[in-house]
């Protein structure tokens, strides 16, 4: 039980820090998001929310208040929506770039 709480808390802090890094420095991202600053920031915000949800999960598992379970659910839904929107934006942008390269030939 203690290992699960510590592991969830560590993952939550790691995801939170990674998301803050993405939000503050969107130009230091993988190739898919390099030129899509808004998509990168949406992906970073989703990662931050995922980190907070994991921390809420760790608090709930360690005997915290029951409302953290509801907060965790809302945060996970918001994180999933932001991450999916960012990934769809990256895919659409890559397709547009490929089509533009084909038309230029």
N, CA, C and O atoms as CSV, one atom per row, in Angstrom:
chain,resi,resn,atom,element,x,y,z
A,1,UNK,N,N,0.822,-1.194,0.000
A,1,UNK,CA,C,0.000,0.000,0.000
A,1,UNK,C,C,0.867,1.260,0.000
A,1,UNK,O,O,0.585,2.204,-0.737
A,2,UNK,N,N,1.904,1.278,0.811
A,2,UNK,CA,C,2.761,2.451,0.890
A,2,UNK,C,C,3.497,2.656,-0.429
A,2,UNK,O,O,3.648,3.787,-0.891
A,3,UNK,N,N,3.958,1.554,-1.038
A,3,UNK,CA,C,4.663,1.661,-2.311
A,3,UNK,C,C,3.763,2.265,-3.383
A,3,UNK,O,O,4.210,3.096,-4.173
A,4,UNK,N,N,2.501,1.855,-3.416
A,4,UNK,CA,C,1.561,2.375,-4.410
A,4,UNK,C,C,1.352,3.875,-4.250
A,4,UNK,O,O,1.294,4.608,-5.237
A,5,UNK,N,N,1.241,4.325,-3.016
A,5,UNK,CA,C,1.032,5.748,-2.751
A,5,UNK,C,C,2.268,6.545,-3.155
A,5,UNK,O,O,2.159,7.586,-3.803
A,6,UNK,N,N,3.429,6.056,-2.772
A,6,UNK,CA,C,4.673,6.758,-3.114
A,6,UNK,C,C,4.885,6.753,-4.621
A,6,UNK,O,O,5.299,7.762,-5.192
A,7,UNK,N,N,4.609,5.635,-5.265
A,7,UNK,CA,C,4.778,5.540,-6.712
A,7,UNK,C,C,3.826,6.484,-7.445
A,7,UNK,O,O,4.233,7.165,-8.386
A,8,UNK,N,N,2.564,6.529,-7.023
A,8,UNK,CA,C,1.598,7.435,-7.651
A,8,UNK,C,C,1.986,8.889,-7.412
A,8,UNK,O,O,1.848,9.721,-8.309
A,9,UNK,N,N,2.466,9.201,-6.225
A,9,UNK,CA,C,2.897,10.573,-5.937
A,9,UNK,C,C,4.119,10.948,-6.775
A,9,UNK,O,O,4.198,12.062,-7.294
A,10,UNK,N,N,5.066,10.026,-6.908
A,10,UNK,CA,C,6.258,10.303,-7.714
A,10,UNK,C,C,5.890,10.501,-9.184
A,10,UNK,O,O,6.406,11.409,-9.836
A,11,UNK,N,N,5.007,9.661,-9.704
A,11,UNK,CA,C,4.555,9.832,-11.079
A,11,UNK,C,C,3.804,11.148,-11.254
A,11,UNK,O,O,3.962,11.829,-12.267
A,12,UNK,N,N,2.996,11.501,-10.278
A,12,UNK,CA,C,2.266,12.761,-10.342
A,12,UNK,C,C,3.195,13.958,-10.398
A,12,UNK,O,O,2.985,14.876,-11.191
A,13,UNK,N,N,4.220,13.951,-9.561
A,13,UNK,CA,C,5.193,15.049,-9.568
A,13,UNK,C,C,5.962,15.069,-10.886
A,13,UNK,O,O,6.215,16.139,-11.439
A,14,UNK,N,N,6.335,13.889,-11.394
A,14,UNK,CA,C,7.072,13.826,-12.665
A,14,UNK,C,C,6.232,14.364,-13.823
A,14,UNK,O,O,6.722,15.161,-14.624
A,15,UNK,N,N,4.985,13.940,-13.919
A,15,UNK,CA,C,4.113,14.433,-14.983
A,15,UNK,C,C,3.860,15.930,-14.833
A,15,UNK,O,O,3.825,16.656,-15.826
A,16,UNK,N,N,3.685,16.389,-13.614
A,16,UNK,CA,C,3.462,17.813,-13.382
A,16,UNK,C,C,4.672,18.627,-13.850
A,16,UNK,O,O,4.514,19.631,-14.546
A,17,UNK,N,N,5.869,18.200,-13.472
A,17,UNK,CA,C,7.086,18.922,-13.879
A,17,UNK,C,C,7.278,18.876,-15.395
A,17,UNK,O,O,7.664,19.873,-16.004
A,18,UNK,N,N,7.011,17.729,-15.998
A,18,UNK,CA,C,7.143,17.597,-17.446
A,18,UNK,C,C,6.150,18.524,-18.151
A,18,UNK,O,O,6.501,19.172,-19.137
A,19,UNK,N,N,4.930,18.587,-17.659
A,19,UNK,CA,C,3.923,19.458,-18.255
A,19,UNK,C,C,4.270,20.927,-18.117
A,19,UNK,O,O,4.060,21.706,-19.047
A,20,UNK,N,N,4.800,21.314,-16.964
A,20,UNK,CA,C,5.210,22.712,-16.773
A,20,UNK,C,C,6.350,23.046,-17.727
A,20,UNK,O,O,6.391,24.140,-18.289
A,21,UNK,N,N,7.269,22.113,-17.912
A,21,UNK,CA,C,8.375,22.329,-18.860
A,21,UNK,C,C,7.846,22.527,-20.284
A,21,UNK,O,O,8.335,23.383,-21.021
A,22,UNK,N,N,6.849,21.733,-20.660
A,22,UNK,CA,C,6.253,21.869,-21.988
A,22,UNK,C,C,5.537,23.214,-22.114
A,22,UNK,O,O,5.627,23.872,-23.151
A,23,UNK,N,N,4.836,23.619,-21.072
A,23,UNK,CA,C,4.120,24.894,-21.121
A,23,UNK,C,C,5.069,26.082,-21.219
A,23,UNK,O,O,4.784,27.046,-21.930
A,24,UNK,N,N,6.183,26.023,-20.518
A,24,UNK,CA,C,7.105,27.150,-20.502
A,24,UNK,C,C,8.044,27.182,-21.700
A,24,UNK,O,O,8.496,28.253,-22.105
A,25,UNK,N,N,8.340,26.014,-22.271
A,25,UNK,CA,C,9.267,25.940,-23.407
A,25,UNK,C,C,8.690,25.090,-24.526
A,25,UNK,O,O,9.161,23.974,-24.749
A,26,UNK,N,N,7.687,25.583,-25.233
A,26,UNK,CA,C,7.060,24.761,-26.272
A,26,UNK,C,C,7.956,24.509,-27.481
A,26,UNK,O,O,7.659,23.629,-28.289
A,27,UNK,N,N,9.043,25.261,-27.620
A,27,UNK,CA,C,9.934,25.043,-28.764
A,27,UNK,C,C,10.882,23.870,-28.549
A,27,UNK,O,O,11.550,23.456,-29.497
A,28,UNK,N,N,10.967,23.319,-27.342
A,28,UNK,CA,C,11.827,22.174,-27.061
A,28,UNK,C,C,11.013,20.884,-27.019
A,28,UNK,O,O,11.067,20.146,-26.035
A,29,UNK,N,N,10.271,20.615,-28.067
A,29,UNK,CA,C,9.364,19.476,-28.095
A,29,UNK,C,C,9.745,18.501,-29.185
A,29,UNK,O,O,10.593,18.806,-30.023
A,30,UNK,N,N,9.128,17.330,-29.185
A,30,UNK,CA,C,9.352,16.401,-30.291
A,30,UNK,C,C,8.930,16.997,-31.629
A,30,UNK,O,O,8.231,18.009,-31.671
A,31,UNK,N,N,9.346,16.380,-32.695
A,31,UNK,CA,C,9.115,16.866,-34.055
A,31,UNK,C,C,7.640,17.153,-34.345
A,31,UNK,O,O,7.331,18.131,-35.026
A,32,UNK,N,N,6.727,16.322,-33.844
A,32,UNK,CA,C,5.313,16.461,-34.167
A,32,UNK,C,C,4.738,17.780,-33.681
A,32,UNK,O,O,3.820,18.317,-34.300
A,33,UNK,N,N,5.263,18.312,-32.580
A,33,UNK,CA,C,4.678,19.507,-31.976
A,33,UNK,C,C,5.547,20.743,-32.131
A,33,UNK,O,O,5.199,21.800,-31.604
A,34,UNK,N,N,6.643,20.646,-32.823
A,34,UNK,CA,C,7.612,21.723,-32.826
A,34,UNK,C,C,7.035,23.058,-33.299
A,34,UNK,O,O,7.353,24.099,-32.724
A,35,UNK,N,N,6.214,23.047,-34.310
A,35,UNK,CA,C,5.705,24.294,-34.868
A,35,UNK,C,C,4.269,24.602,-34.444
A,35,UNK,O,O,3.709,25.623,-34.842
A,36,UNK,N,N,3.691,23.748,-33.661
A,36,UNK,CA,C,2.312,23.930,-33.204
A,36,UNK,C,C,2.317,24.372,-31.746
A,36,UNK,O,O,2.142,23.546,-30.850
A,37,UNK,N,N,2.509,25.634,-31.503
A,37,UNK,CA,C,2.665,26.114,-30.135
A,37,UNK,C,C,1.387,25.920,-29.335
A,37,UNK,O,O,1.445,25.537,-28.167
A,38,UNK,N,N,0.234,26.177,-29.942
A,38,UNK,CA,C,-1.025,25.996,-29.207
A,38,UNK,C,C,-1.271,24.529,-28.883
A,38,UNK,O,O,-1.716,24.203,-27.783
A,39,UNK,N,N,-0.985,23.650,-29.825
A,39,UNK,CA,C,-1.147,22.217,-29.552
A,39,UNK,C,C,-0.161,21.768,-28.488
A,39,UNK,O,O,-0.496,20.944,-27.638
A,40,UNK,N,N,1.043,22.298,-28.529
A,40,UNK,CA,C,2.037,21.940,-27.519
A,40,UNK,C,C,1.596,22.397,-26.137
A,40,UNK,O,O,1.764,21.682,-25.149
A,41,UNK,N,N,1.038,23.577,-26.081
A,41,UNK,CA,C,0.578,24.065,-24.775
A,41,UNK,C,C,-0.627,23.275,-24.280
A,41,UNK,O,O,-0.768,23.058,-23.076
A,42,UNK,N,N,-1.500,22.840,-25.190
A,42,UNK,CA,C,-2.627,21.985,-24.787
A,42,UNK,C,C,-2.111,20.652,-24.268
A,42,UNK,O,O,-2.619,20.122,-23.280
A,43,UNK,N,N,-1.097,20.112,-24.939
A,43,UNK,CA,C,-0.500,18.848,-24.495
A,43,UNK,C,C,0.162,19.042,-23.130
A,43,UNK,O,O,0.049,18.177,-22.262
A,44,UNK,N,N,0.847,20.163,-22.932
A,44,UNK,CA,C,1.466,20.453,-21.639
A,44,UNK,C,C,0.442,20.614,-20.534
A,44,UNK,O,O,0.639,20.125,-19.421
A,45,UNK,N,N,-0.658,21.304,-20.837
A,45,UNK,CA,C,-1.714,21.477,-19.833
A,45,UNK,C,C,-2.348,20.134,-19.478
A,45,UNK,O,O,-2.665,19.879,-18.316
A,46,UNK,N,N,-2.531,19.279,-20.484
A,46,UNK,CA,C,-3.055,17.940,-20.211
A,46,UNK,C,C,-2.123,17.134,-19.324
A,46,UNK,O,O,-2.570,16.396,-18.446
A,47,UNK,N,N,-0.825,17.279,-19.556
A,47,UNK,CA,C,0.154,16.561,-18.742
A,47,UNK,C,C,0.171,17.096,-17.312
A,47,UNK,O,O,0.296,16.320,-16.365
A,48,UNK,N,N,0.048,18.397,-17.148
A,48,UNK,CA,C,-0.023,18.983,-15.805
A,48,UNK,C,C,-1.259,18.459,-15.068
A,48,UNK,O,O,-1.178,18.076,-13.901
A,49,UNK,N,N,-2.400,18.446,-15.758
A,49,UNK,CA,C,-3.625,17.939,-15.129
A,49,UNK,C,C,-3.508,16.463,-14.783
A,49,UNK,O,O,-4.024,16.026,-13.754
A,50,UNK,N,N,-2.839,15.693,-15.628
A,50,UNK,CA,C,-2.621,14.278,-15.321
A,50,UNK,C,C,-1.767,14.124,-14.071
A,50,UNK,O,O,-2.040,13.265,-13.233
A,51,UNK,N,N,-0.738,14.949,-13.941
A,51,UNK,CA,C,0.090,14.912,-12.734
A,51,UNK,C,C,-0.693,15.244,-11.478
A,51,UNK,O,O,-0.527,14.595,-10.445
A,52,UNK,N,N,-1.548,16.257,-11.567
A,52,UNK,CA,C,-2.364,16.626,-10.407
A,52,UNK,C,C,-3.352,15.507,-10.079
A,52,UNK,O,O,-3.613,15.231,-8.908
A,53,UNK,N,N,-3.904,14.859,-11.115
A,53,UNK,CA,C,-4.829,13.746,-10.876
A,53,UNK,C,C,-4.116,12.578,-10.202
A,53,UNK,O,O,-4.685,11.932,-9.321
A,54,UNK,N,N,-2.891,12.304,-10.602
A,54,UNK,CA,C,-2.138,11.233,-9.949
A,54,UNK,C,C,-1.821,11.575,-8.502
A,54,UNK,O,O,-1.836,10.699,-7.637
A,55,UNK,N,N,-1.534,12.837,-8.235
A,55,UNK,CA,C,-1.317,13.251,-6.842
A,55,UNK,C,C,-2.599,13.130,-6.021
A,55,UNK,O,O,-2.559,12.728,-4.858
A,56,UNK,N,N,-3.733,13.476,-6.626
A,56,UNK,CA,C,-5.017,13.308,-5.930
A,56,UNK,C,C,-5.290,11.843,-5.659
A,56,UNK,O,O,-5.847,11.489,-4.619
A,57,UNK,N,N,-4.895,10.984,-6.601
A,57,UNK,CA,C,-5.049,9.546,-6.400
A,57,UNK,C,C,-4.183,9.063,-5.239
A,57,UNK,O,O,-4.615,8.230,-4.442
A,58,UNK,N,N,-2.975,9.581,-5.147
A,58,UNK,CA,C,-2.090,9.199,-4.043
A,58,UNK,C,C,-2.649,9.671,-2.706
A,58,UNK,O,O,-2.557,8.957,-1.708
A,59,UNK,N,N,-3.227,10.866,-2.680
A,59,UNK,CA,C,-3.823,11.386,-1.447
A,59,UNK,C,C,-5.009,10.523,-1.040
A,59,UNK,O,O,-5.178,10.205,0.137
A,60,UNK,N,N,-5.830,10.147,-2.017
A,60,UNK,CA,C,-7.005,9.316,-1.714
A,60,UNK,C,C,-6.585,7.934,-1.233
A,60,UNK,O,O,-7.197,7.390,-0.314
A,61,UNK,N,N,-5.553,7.361,-1.838
A,61,UNK,CA,C,-5.106,6.020,-1.439
A,61,UNK,C,C,-4.487,6.020,-0.046
A,61,UNK,O,O,-4.490,4.996,0.637
A,62,UNK,N,N,-3.960,7.163,0.374
A,62,UNK,CA,C,-3.354,7.220,1.703
A,62,UNK,C,C,-4.371,7.565,2.787
A,62,UNK,O,O,-4.000,7.815,3.934
A,63,UNK,N,N,-5.638,7.579,2.429
A,63,UNK,CA,C,-6.676,7.822,3.426
A,63,UNK,C,C,-7.171,9.247,3.445
A,63,UNK,O,O,-7.673,9.717,4.466
A,64,UNK,N,N,-7.041,9.928,2.354
A,64,UNK,CA,C,-7.471,11.331,2.259
A,64,UNK,C,C,-8.981,11.441,2.147
A,64,UNK,O,O,-9.692,10.437,2.199
A,65,UNK,N,N,-9.467,12.665,1.993
A,65,UNK,CA,C,-10.920,12.882,1.911
A,65,UNK,C,C,-11.513,12.274,0.640
A,65,UNK,O,O,-10.814,12.069,-0.353
A,66,UNK,N,N,-12.796,11.994,0.691
A,66,UNK,CA,C,-13.464,11.327,-0.421
A,66,UNK,C,C,-13.646,12.222,-1.642
A,66,UNK,O,O,-13.750,11.715,-2.759
A,67,UNK,N,N,-13.687,13.528,-1.460
A,67,UNK,CA,C,-13.888,14.422,-2.595
A,67,UNK,C,C,-12.724,14.388,-3.569
A,67,UNK,O,O,-12.877,14.802,-4.718
A,68,UNK,N,N,-11.556,13.901,-3.138
A,68,UNK,CA,C,-10.422,13.828,-4.057
A,68,UNK,C,C,-10.689,12.844,-5.195
A,68,UNK,O,O,-10.123,12.984,-6.279
A,69,UNK,N,N,-11.538,11.861,-4.959
A,69,UNK,CA,C,-11.883,10.906,-6.020
A,69,UNK,C,C,-12.656,11.594,-7.140
A,69,UNK,O,O,-12.409,11.332,-8.317
A,70,UNK,N,N,-13.583,12.469,-6.780
A,70,UNK,CA,C,-14.343,13.209,-7.794
A,70,UNK,C,C,-13.462,14.206,-8.536
A,70,UNK,O,O,-13.584,14.367,-9.750
A,71,UNK,N,N,-12.583,14.869,-7.810
A,71,UNK,CA,C,-11.653,15.813,-8.435
A,71,UNK,C,C,-10.738,15.071,-9.404
A,71,UNK,O,O,-10.458,15.562,-10.497
A,72,UNK,N,N,-10.276,13.901,-9.007
A,72,UNK,CA,C,-9.412,13.086,-9.858
A,72,UNK,C,C,-10.116,12.714,-11.158
A,72,UNK,O,O,-9.509,12.767,-12.228
A,73,UNK,N,N,-11.387,12.340,-11.075
A,73,UNK,CA,C,-12.143,11.984,-12.271
A,73,UNK,C,C,-12.286,13.136,-13.245
A,73,UNK,O,O,-12.122,12.966,-14.453
A,74,UNK,N,N,-12.595,14.322,-12.708
A,74,UNK,CA,C,-12.738,15.506,-13.560
A,74,UNK,C,C,-11.393,15.870,-14.194
A,74,UNK,O,O,-11.330,16.208,-15.376
A,75,UNK,N,N,-10.331,15.800,-13.412
A,75,UNK,CA,C,-9.010,16.130,-13.944
A,75,UNK,C,C,-8.577,15.151,-15.031
A,75,UNK,O,O,-7.979,15.556,-16.028
A,76,UNK,N,N,-8.872,13.876,-14.846
A,76,UNK,CA,C,-8.509,12.889,-15.866
A,76,UNK,C,C,-9.288,13.115,-17.156
A,76,UNK,O,O,-8.734,12.972,-18.246
A,77,UNK,N,N,-10.558,13.465,-17.046
A,77,UNK,CA,C,-11.336,13.773,-18.252
A,77,UNK,C,C,-10.777,14.989,-18.984
A,77,UNK,O,O,-10.650,14.978,-20.208
A,78,UNK,N,N,-10.446,16.026,-18.240
A,78,UNK,CA,C,-9.891,17.227,-18.863
A,78,UNK,C,C,-8.522,16.950,-19.475
A,78,UNK,O,O,-8.219,17.438,-20.564
A,79,UNK,N,N,-7.694,16.170,-18.782
A,79,UNK,CA,C,-6.367,15.834,-19.310
A,79,UNK,C,C,-6.478,15.008,-20.578
A,79,UNK,O,O,-5.736,15.230,-21.535
A,80,UNK,N,N,-7.397,14.060,-20.589
A,80,UNK,CA,C,-7.575,13.229,-21.787
A,80,UNK,C,C,-8.053,14.072,-22.961
A,80,UNK,O,O,-7.578,13.895,-24.082
A,81,UNK,N,N,-8.979,14.980,-22.718
A,81,UNK,CA,C,-9.486,15.823,-23.800
A,81,UNK,C,C,-8.385,16.723,-24.364
A,81,UNK,O,O,-8.257,16.847,-25.582
A,82,UNK,N,N,-7.601,17.342,-23.510
A,82,UNK,CA,C,-6.522,18.212,-23.980
A,82,UNK,C,C,-5.464,17.427,-24.750
A,82,UNK,O,O,-4.965,17.891,-25.775
A,83,UNK,N,N,-5.127,16.253,-24.261
A,83,UNK,CA,C,-4.110,15.442,-24.932
A,83,UNK,C,C,-4.598,14.965,-26.285
A,83,UNK,O,O,-3.839,14.988,-27.254
A,84,UNK,N,N,-5.838,14.535,-26.373
A,84,UNK,CA,C,-6.384,14.066,-27.650
A,84,UNK,C,C,-6.467,15.216,-28.650
A,84,UNK,O,O,-6.140,15.037,-29.824
A,85,UNK,N,N,-6.896,16.382,-28.204
A,85,UNK,CA,C,-6.959,17.544,-29.096
A,85,UNK,C,C,-5.566,17.891,-29.621
A,85,UNK,O,O,-5.413,18.194,-30.804
A,86,UNK,N,N,-4.567,17.852,-28.772
A,86,UNK,CA,C,-3.206,18.170,-29.201
A,86,UNK,C,C,-2.688,17.147,-30.204
A,86,UNK,O,O,-2.050,17.515,-31.190
A,87,UNK,N,N,-2.956,15.876,-29.963
A,87,UNK,CA,C,-2.496,14.839,-30.893
A,87,UNK,C,C,-3.209,14.932,-32.233
A,87,UNK,O,O,-2.583,14.752,-33.278
A,88,UNK,N,N,-4.507,15.211,-32.220
A,88,UNK,CA,C,-5.248,15.380,-33.474
A,88,UNK,C,C,-4.716,16.585,-34.246
A,88,UNK,O,O,-4.584,16.527,-35.469
A,89,UNK,N,N,-4.412,17.665,-33.548
A,89,UNK,CA,C,-3.849,18.841,-34.217
A,89,UNK,C,C,-2.506,18.528,-34.854
A,89,UNK,O,O,-2.212,19.012,-35.947
A,90,UNK,N,N,-1.689,17.725,-34.186
A,90,UNK,CA,C,-0.390,17.352,-34.754
A,90,UNK,C,C,-0.563,16.487,-35.994
A,90,UNK,O,O,0.151,16.673,-36.979
A,91,UNK,N,N,-1.504,15.539,-35.959
A,91,UNK,CA,C,-1.744,14.672,-37.117
A,91,UNK,C,C,-2.268,15.489,-38.294
A,91,UNK,O,O,-1.819,15.303,-39.425
A,92,UNK,N,N,-3.206,16.384,-38.040
A,92,UNK,CA,C,-3.759,17.216,-39.109
A,92,UNK,C,C,-2.675,18.105,-39.708
A,92,UNK,O,O,-2.621,18.274,-40.926
A,93,UNK,N,N,-1.824,18.666,-38.880
A,93,UNK,CA,C,-0.762,19.517,-39.380
A,93,UNK,C,C,0.236,18.731,-40.244
A,93,UNK,O,O,0.696,19.232,-41.270
A,94,UNK,N,N,0.560,17.528,-39.839
A,94,UNK,CA,C,1.473,16.701,-40.647
A,94,UNK,C,C,0.853,16.345,-41.993
A,94,UNK,O,O,1.539,16.355,-43.016
A,95,UNK,N,N,-0.438,16.033,-41.997
A,95,UNK,CA,C,-1.105,15.725,-43.272
A,95,UNK,C,C,-1.114,16.942,-44.191
A,95,UNK,O,O,-0.882,16.816,-45.393
A,96,UNK,N,N,-1.377,18.106,-43.632
A,96,UNK,CA,C,-1.354,19.323,-44.444
A,96,UNK,C,C,0.041,19.572,-45.011
A,96,UNK,O,O,0.181,19.978,-46.165
A,97,UNK,N,N,1.064,19.330,-44.208
A,97,UNK,CA,C,2.437,19.535,-44.674
A,97,UNK,C,C,2.775,18.556,-45.801
A,97,UNK,O,O,3.429,18.934,-46.773
A,98,UNK,N,N,2.337,17.312,-45.678
A,98,UNK,CA,C,2.601,16.320,-46.735
A,98,UNK,C,C,1.881,16.700,-48.015
A,98,UNK,O,O,2.463,16.633,-49.098
A,99,UNK,N,N,0.632,17.096,-47.905
A,99,UNK,CA,C,-0.121,17.490,-49.099
A,99,UNK,C,C,0.485,18.716,-49.758
A,99,UNK,O,O,0.542,18.807,-50.985
A,100,UNK,N,N,0.933,19.654,-48.945
A,100,UNK,CA,C,1.588,20.844,-49.494
A,100,UNK,C,C,2.887,20.508,-50.211
A,100,UNK,O,O,3.219,21.120,-51.226
A,101,UNK,N,N,3.626,19.528,-49.679
A,101,UNK,CA,C,4.872,19.105,-50.320
A,101,UNK,C,C,4.585,18.388,-51.631
A,101,UNK,O,O,5.329,18.547,-52.599
A,102,UNK,N,N,3.515,17.602,-51.672
A,102,UNK,CA,C,3.139,16.908,-52.917
A,102,UNK,C,C,2.718,17.900,-53.985
A,102,UNK,O,O,3.081,17.747,-55.151
A,103,UNK,N,N,1.959,18.910,-53.603
A,103,UNK,CA,C,1.486,19.901,-54.569
A,103,UNK,C,C,2.629,20.778,-55.091
A,103,UNK,O,O,2.588,21.254,-56.225
A,104,UNK,N,N,3.642,20.985,-54.255
A,104,UNK,CA,C,4.772,21.801,-54.666
A,104,UNK,C,C,5.637,21.089,-55.712
A,104,UNK,O,O,6.351,21.734,-56.479
A,105,UNK,N,N,5.566,19.765,-55.734
A,105,UNK,CA,C,6.387,19.006,-56.689
A,105,UNK,C,C,5.834,19.128,-58.022
A,105,UNK,O,O,6.379,18.562,-58.970
